[in-house]
Amino acid sequence: MRFTYQGFDAAGKAVNGHVDASDRHEAGEVLRRRGVFATSIDDDGTGAKVTLRGPGGGKKGGTREVATLLRELSVLVGSGTPVVEALGSLERQIGPGPWHDTIAEVRSSVEEGAQLSDAMARHPGTFNGVVRSLVAAGETGGRLDAMLDRLAKLVRQQLKVRTTLIGAMVYPTVLIAISMFVLTILVVFVMPRFRGLFETLQTPLPPTTKFVMGVSDLVRGQWPIILGVLVSAVVGATMYLKSEAGKRFRDTAMVRLPQIGRVTRNFATARITRVLGVLLEGHVPMLEAMALTRESVPNRLYQDVMARAEDAVSRGESFSSVLHESGLFAPSVVEAIRTGEKSGKMSGVMLQLSDHMDEDNEVLIKTATGLIEPLILLLLGVVVGMVALSMFLPLFDLAGSTGSGGGGGGGA
């Protein structure tokens, strides 16, 4: 297929033309290899247009923006473009905003003679220690383009994992929110309308109807107190979870809870093995790589394990022994790392482990969501159905008693 594109070249100059490729993604890859960054690709056959986003302009620099920046920098630097010119080219493609200002400051620092890693170090909130260390290793070894490409893959994989987790939680969250909204409408607004009708029936109400009516009266009569309690509970829980004790409690619960703990442990293990494997493959010293990996792991239990492992390795002990004693890593993972230590191929073993675990984690998430969604539907359906049934059950009883009375009168 033939595509028409518009974009910028390595010098930041606007360019346009045609490219032959099987699809738009391949067309984008072909253009990147030519040093062209496409802003739009138009299918000549259908007229369908795809707009390609640059590294971003409105945000200060999230995971997606950093991954895009690293990937495009690797292409430019690999094609022989000086780092300053590459940063200038990317800067010109980004709209005004915090992210543009960050790239401009990095470019200005490099232009003044600083190393790229040192320029990134001035923005630790955007470029973490792993990024800076690997960039520094690439600069020292003269393999900056390869290191940038490796970093881009690492950051994109982390973004993919996060997107997978968020995507898995969207549907259950929306489902619960809608069900709670419907339940609130029934209890607060619909149930009171049935109260007058129930009082005219002059018949005993079923226990479930009495319970729902009691809940309705409580919510409608004491809603300021209930709302205040809920707000106080949410604020208190939020403040506690932001404290060090609360964070440790949350991390411990996430690791120890049934099923959820398994998912948490698998994702934490995959993150540690991938980050540590990439750092070791980039020839970052072992102790420094372990320290950076510890900083990249959000769970405090795994941070403690990595801290103990650093201390053990500094004394000449094995890394795998600490992982085994922690009980947070699967025996197969510990055994594979022990084999890597003996063979001296730790980086390769770590990266293979992370690849396999990422695949397993995707299957695990799909399986878990496939089981959770029907359970949520069933539970919410039962709750909403019970409330609805409680409202109509007295009417059914009345209709039944009326029908029985009418039949008896006809016999007489």
Buried (B, 14 or more C-beta within 10 A) or exposed (E): BEBBBBBBBBEBEEBEEEBEBEEBEBBBEBBBEBBBBBBBBBBEEEEEEBEBEBBBBEBBBEBBBBBBBBBBBBBBBBBEBEBBBBBBBBBBBBEEBBBBBBBBBBBBBBBEEBBBBBBBBEBEEBBBBBBBBBBBBBBBEEBBBBBBBBBBBBBBBBBBBEEBEEEBEEEBEEBEEEBEEBBEEBBBEBBEEBEEEBEEEEEEBBEBBEBBBEBBBEBEEEEEEEEEEEEEEEEEEEEEEEEEEBBBBBBBEBBEEEEEBBBBBBBBBBBBBBBBBBBBBBBBEBEBBBBBBBBBBEBBBBBBBBBBBBEBBEEEEBBBBBBBBBEBBBEEBBEBBBEBBEEEEBBBBBBBBBBBBBEEBBEBBEEBBEEBBEEBEEEBEEBBEEBBBBBEBBEEBBEEEEEEEEEEEEEE
